[in-house]
Each structure stands twice: as structure tokens, then as C-alpha cells.
Amino acid sequence: MVRRFFAILLGILREIGDENAYSRYLRMHGVAASPEAWRKFSDRRMQGKYAKAKCC
């Protein structure tokens, strides 16, 4: 039961830290983990998040 709790907690932390999203990105694009791949991933995430201007 304790192992299951920590497995769930680790999964939540990976989602919060974008690790799961990065893993999906790597699989989808067929690339290996690297600083260059992380930079592209991060840039796309930030553009999607902050490109739309928010009003009042």
C-alpha cells in the first residue's frame, strides 16, 4: 500500500514537472532526450501558454 502511494505521488510530481509531457513529446517526434529537444519542447509549451494575450 505504501509503494502504491509513492508511485501515485511520483506520477503526480512528474505531471507537475512536465516530465510526462516531455516523454510523450519525445515519443511522438521520435527523438532522444537532449538539451536541444528540451529547448524545443519548452519553447513550444511556453508559446502555447503565453502567446494569447489576456484581457482584464
C-alpha positions in Angstrom: 0.0 0.0 0.0 2.9 2.4 0.8 4.5 1.6 -2.6 1.3 2.4 -4.4 1.0 5.7 -2.6 4.5 6.7 -3.5 4.0 5.5 -7.1 0.9 7.8 -7.4 2.8 10.6 -5.7 5.7 10.3 -8.1 3.3 10.2 -11.1 1.7 13.4 -9.9 5.0 15.1 -9.4 6.1 14.1 -12.9 2.9 15.6 -14.4 3.5 18.9 -12.5 7.1 19.0 -13.6 6.3 18.3 -17.3 8.3 15.1 -17.3 5.4 13.0 -18.6 4.6 15.6 -21.3 8.3 15.7 -22.3 8.3 11.9 -22.6 5.2 12.0 -24.8 6.8 14.7 -26.9 10.0 12.6 -27.4 8.0 9.5 -28.4 5.7 11.5 -30.7 8.6 13.1 -32.5 10.9 10.1 -32.4 13.8 11.9 -30.9 16.2 11.2 -28.0 16.3 13.3 -24.8 18.8 16.1 -25.2 19.2 19.7 -24.3 18.2 20.7 -27.8 15.0 18.5 -27.6 14.2 20.0 -24.2 14.6 23.5 -25.5 12.3 22.9 -28.4 9.7 21.3 -26.2 9.9 24.1 -23.6 9.7 26.8 -26.3 6.6 25.2 -27.8 4.9 24.9 -24.4 5.6 28.5 -23.4 4.5 29.8 -26.8 1.2 28.0 -26.4 0.8 29.2 -22.9 1.7 32.8 -23.3 1.1 33.7 -26.9 -2.5 34.5 -26.3 -3.0 37.9 -24.8 -5.2 38.0 -21.8 -7.5 40.9 -21.2 -8.5 42.4 -17.9 
